[in-house]
Amino acid sequence: MHDRYVAALTQRLGELVVDDALKTGTHIGPVVDGRQLEQNLSYIDIGRKEGATLVTGGQALAAAGVDYHVPFGGRKGSSFGPREQGRYAAEFYTVVKTAYTRA
C-alpha cells in the first residue's frame, strides 16, 4: 500500500502547475518571500537528515520575471508601472505614530 500511495502522490505532484497564483490553470503560487522559501527548503533538509527519501522536487524554482522592487500593482504581468506608486505607495508603507511631549 505504501509504495502505491507514494507512486500516485508523486505522479499527481508532478502534474501540478507552479506559476502566478492569479493565472488560470495554476495550482500553486509562490511563497510569500525569500525567508519563507528558505524555511520551506530547510524542512526538506531536516527530513533528509532524519532518514526521509525525497521522491520529487526539493529545489527552488526559477523566478517568474516580476520586478519585486516596486509596490503592488502596475500593468499586466510585469507588475511595473505607475498604478499604485507615488503618494499612495508612500502612504501604504507608512505607519503613523503619535508622540506627546510635555509643554
N, C-alpha and C positions, 0 to 999 in steps of 0.2 A: 504494500500500500504506500509506504514512504516514497519509494522510487517513482511510482506512477504519479504521485502528488507533485514531487519536485519537478518531474519532466513536464507535467501540464502547466505548473506555475511558471516555469522557465519559458515555455513556449508563449504563454499569454503575456508575460512581461516583455518579451522580445517584439511583440506586436504593438505595444503602446507607443504613441507618438508624443515625444517631448518637444515642446515648442512654446510659442507665445500663448499664454493661458486664455487669451481672448479670441484666438484664431479657431475657426470651425475645424473640428477634427482632432484638436489637441486633447490628449488625455492627462498630461502632467505639465504644469508650468514650472518656471524657475523657482529656486529658493529665494528667500527674501533678501539675502546679502551674502557677502563672502564669508563672514563669520559663521553663519548658519551652514553654509556649504562645508566649511572646514569641520564643523561639529558632526555633520552627517557622515563625512568621509572618515572621521575618527572612530565612529561606531563600527564601521566596516573593519578597521584595523583591530579594534577590540575583539570583534568576533573571530577574526583570523587568529589572533593570539590565544584565544580560548579554544581553538581547535575547529572552528566552523569552516566549511568549504563554500567558497564563493562560486556560484554557478552562472551568474550573469551580471553585467555592469560592474560597478565598483570604482569608476573613474569619473572625473568631472567632464562634462561635455563642452564642446567649443562654444564660444559666446555668440548670440542671436543678432549682433551688429547694432544694438541700440546704444546711443550715447547717454550714459548714466550720469554725466556731469551737468545735466540741465534739469530744471524742475519738471514735474509731471506735465504731460500734455504734448503739444507740438502737432505736427501734421503727419498723417498717415503712419506708416510703420517705423519711421525714423526716430520719433519722439523729439525731434528737433524743430524748433520754430517758436514764434512769439506768443503762442496761445496763453500760457499761464506764467509768463515771465514778467520782469519788471516789478512794479509796485506790489502786485498780487503775490508774486513769489516771495518777496521780502516779508510780506505780512504772514505768509504761510509758515516760513521758517523762523518767525519771531515769537518769543514768549514775552508777554507784558509782565513786568514786575513793578510793584509799587513799594517805594521806600519812604518811611516817615522820619523826619528829623525834629528835634526839639528846637523851637524858635526862641 
